Amino acid sequence: MKNYHLTFSLAICVLLLTLIMGCGDFYDEGDETAKHRFEKMTSQEKALYNSVQEVWGQRDLKTIREAVSRRETRPAENSLAFEDIAAVIKTNNIASLKLDSGWETSTKNKHILARWDRVDEGWYRQLLLSIGERDIVKQELIPEEEVIKEEKKEESEPDTYGDRPWVAPQIEEIKINIKDIIPESKYDEIYYEIKYCDEAIVMYHQMIDERLLTWQDYESLIRISIKCKATKIGEKLTEWKN
């Protein structure tokens, strides 16, 4: 019996030790190693990196972190982001950030917009010019025309309605015309408008999970963003008054 309790206690200790040692090991190379790599990035580089990783995940960006780790010091904040590893960024953008053929169209477009050449097109063009690349070919968004079917709730109806025969409820079709979809240039504008508004961000994700954004979606997101800003200003005024 003593041996049983001893064996059980040792097993628990080993399990706890394993959990403790493995805690936080989110990055392929380990969180602590990744942390040191991020310390060699400028603020702009971290912002660009986070925009890509948020959609693509950390695994496809490991080569970027490895390239950064070879820096002797962190670049100056006013320098061109990732200028010293421009070729690595280009290769990662083309070779690593590949779409999965099994993804839905909306998911594919979401990933296209989160590539290096889309998170900040002006910066990416300048980056490639620094290594003599002038011809930049980016993948266009995949167009789609969706038909959303909304079935009316069936209710118990009589055989006649007044002096007219009762007609069973029909399925309504709402067609989204390709002309109603906003151009890709508007996505950057939306990003800067809503990035500090949690309510708008949640609404954005719900929209793109179903379809590409329409002009009506765009106006809704802008209204929510303005409301967020108004609320934050109101909070600041209240704090100042107190």
C-alpha positions in Angstrom: 0.0 0.0 0.0 2.9 2.4 0.8 4.4 1.7 -2.6 1.1 2.4 -4.3 0.8 5.8 -2.6 4.5 6.6 -3.3 4.0 5.7 -7.0 0.8 7.8 -7.2 2.5 10.8 -5.6 5.4 10.6 -7.9 3.1 10.4 -10.9 1.2 13.5 -9.7 4.5 15.4 -9.2 5.8 14.5 -12.7 2.4 15.6 -14.2 2.5 18.9 -12.4 6.1 19.5 -13.4 5.3 18.8 -17.0 2.4 21.2 -17.0 4.5 23.9 -15.4 7.4 23.4 -17.8 5.0 23.4 -20.8 3.0 26.4 -19.7 2.9 29.2 -22.2 4.7 27.3 -25.0 2.5 28.9 -27.6 5.1 29.7 -30.3 6.9 26.9 -32.1 10.2 28.0 -30.8 8.9 28.7 -27.3 7.4 31.8 -25.8 10.6 33.0 -24.1 12.6 32.8 -27.3 9.8 34.5 -29.3 9.7 37.3 -26.6 13.4 38.1 -27.2 12.8 38.2 -30.9 10.0 40.7 -30.5 12.3 42.9 -28.4 14.4 43.4 -31.5 11.4 44.8 -33.5 10.4 48.5 -33.7 6.9 49.6 -32.8 5.9 49.8 -36.4 7.3 46.3 -37.1 5.3 44.9 -34.2 2.1 46.5 -35.4 2.6 45.1 -39.0 3.6 41.7 -37.6 0.5 41.5 -35.3 -1.8 42.5 -38.2 -0.6 39.5 -40.2 -0.3 37.0 -37.3 -3.9 37.8 -36.1 -5.2 36.1 -39.2 -2.5 33.8 -40.4 -1.2 32.6 -37.0 2.3 32.4 -35.7 3.5 29.2 -37.5 3.6 30.8 -41.0 5.6 33.7 -39.7 8.4 31.7 -38.0 10.9 32.6 -40.7 10.3 36.3 -40.0 11.0 35.9 -36.3 14.1 33.9 -37.0 15.4 36.6 -39.4 14.8 39.2 -36.7 16.6 37.2 -34.1 19.8 37.6 -36.1 19.8 41.3 -35.6 22.6 42.6 -33.4 20.4 45.6 -32.2 16.9 46.9 -32.7 16.6 49.3 -35.6 15.8 53.0 -35.1 12.1 53.7 -34.7 12.1 56.1 -37.7 13.7 53.5 -40.0 11.8 51.7 -42.7 10.1 48.6 -41.1 11.9 45.3 -41.8 14.2 47.0 -44.3 17.1 44.7 -43.3 15.0 41.6 -44.0 13.0 42.8 -47.0 13.8 39.7 -49.1 12.5 37.5 -46.2 9.3 39.4 -46.0 8.8 39.1 -49.8 9.5 35.3 -49.7 7.2 34.9 -46.7 4.4 36.8 -48.5 4.6 34.7 -51.6 5.7 31.3 -50.4 4.4 30.9 -46.9 1.1 32.8 -46.9 -0.8 30.5 -49.3 -4.5 30.1 -49.4 -6.1 26.8 -48.6 -8.3 25.5 -51.5 -10.8 24.2 -48.9 -11.5 27.6 -47.4 -14.7 29.5 -48.0 -14.4 32.5 -50.3 -14.9 35.0 -47.4 -12.1 33.2 -45.5 -9.8 33.4 -48.5 -10.4 37.1 -48.9 -9.9 37.7 -45.2 -6.4 36.0 -45.5 -5.6 37.9 -48.7 -6.2 41.2 -46.9 -3.9 40.1 -44.0 -0.9 39.5 -46.2 2.2 41.7 -45.9 1.4 43.4 -49.2 -2.1 44.3 -48.0 -1.8 45.3 -44.3 0.1 48.4 -45.5 0.5 48.6 -49.3 2.5 51.8 -49.3 5.0 50.4 -46.9 5.3 47.1 -48.8 5.9 48.9 -52.1 8.6 51.1 -50.5 10.2 48.0 -48.8 10.5 46.1 -52.1 11.9 49.2 -53.9 14.7 49.1 -51.3 15.8 45.8 -52.8 15.2 46.9 -56.4 11.8 45.3 -56.8 9.5 47.5 -58.9 6.9 45.1 -60.2 4.6 44.0 -57.4 1.9 41.5 -58.3 -0.7 41.2 -55.6 -3.6 38.7 -55.6 -6.9 40.4 -56.1 -9.9 39.7 -53.8 -12.1 36.9 -55.0 -15.5 38.3 -56.2 -18.6 36.5 -55.0 -22.3 37.1 -55.5 -24.3 35.5 -52.7 -27.9 34.6 -52.4 -29.2 34.8 -48.9 -32.3 32.8 -48.4 -34.6 33.8 -45.5 -37.4 31.4 -44.8 -40.5 33.0 -43.2 -41.6 31.4 -40.0 -44.4 29.0 -40.7 -47.6 29.7 -38.8 -50.8 27.8 -38.6 -53.1 29.3 -41.2 -56.7 28.6 -42.2 -57.5 27.2 -45.6 -58.9 30.6 -46.6 -58.1 34.1 -45.6 -61.4 36.0 -45.9 -62.7 35.3 -49.3 -59.2 34.5 -50.7 -57.5 31.1 -50.8 -54.5 30.8 -48.4 -51.1 30.7 -50.1 -48.2 28.9 -48.3 -45.4 31.2 -47.2 -42.7 31.5 -49.8 -38.9 31.7 -49.4 -37.6 35.2 -50.1 -34.3 35.6 -51.9 -32.1 38.6 -51.3 -29.5 39.1 -54.0 -26.3 41.0 -53.3 -25.1 42.5 -56.6 -21.4 42.6 -57.2 -21.7 46.4 -57.7 -22.9 46.7 -54.0 -19.6 45.3 -52.7 -17.1 48.0 -51.6 -13.7 48.2 -53.4 -10.7 46.8 -51.7 -9.2 50.2 -51.1 -12.0 50.8 -48.5 -10.8 48.0 -46.2 -7.7 50.0 -45.2 -10.0 52.9 -44.4 -12.3 50.7 -42.3 -9.3 49.3 -40.4 -8.1 52.7 -39.2 -11.7 53.8 -38.5 -12.7 50.8 -36.3 -9.5 49.4 -34.8 -10.1 51.0 -31.4 -13.9 50.2 -31.3 -14.6 46.7 -30.0 -18.3 46.8 -31.0 -17.4 47.7 -34.6 -14.7 45.0 -34.7 -17.1 42.3 -33.5 -19.6 43.5 -36.2 -16.9 43.5 -38.8 -16.0 39.8 -38.1 -19.7 38.8 -38.2 -20.1 40.5 -41.6 -17.0 39.0 -43.3 -17.7 35.5 -42.0 -20.8 35.6 -44.3 -19.8 37.7 -47.3 -17.7 40.6 -48.6 -18.6 44.0 -47.2 -21.3 46.0 -49.0 -21.8 49.8 -49.0 -24.5 49.3 -46.4 -22.1 47.4 -44.2 -19.5 50.1 -44.6 -21.9 52.8 -43.5 -23.0 50.7 -40.5 -19.4 50.2 -39.4 -18.6 53.9 -39.7 -21.7 54.8 -37.6 -20.7 52.4 -34.9 -17.1 53.8 -34.9 -18.4 57.3 -34.6 -20.5 56.3 -31.7 -17.5 54.7 -30.0 -15.5 57.9 -30.4 -18.4 60.0 -29.0 -18.7 57.7 -26.0 -14.9 57.9 -25.3 -14.9 61.6 -25.5 -17.9 61.7 -23.1 -16.0 59.6 -20.7 -13.0 61.9 -20.9 -15.1 64.9 -20.3 -16.7 63.3 -17.2 -13.3 62.4 -15.8 -12.0 66.0 -16.4 -15.1 67.5 -14.8 -14.6 65.3 -11.7 
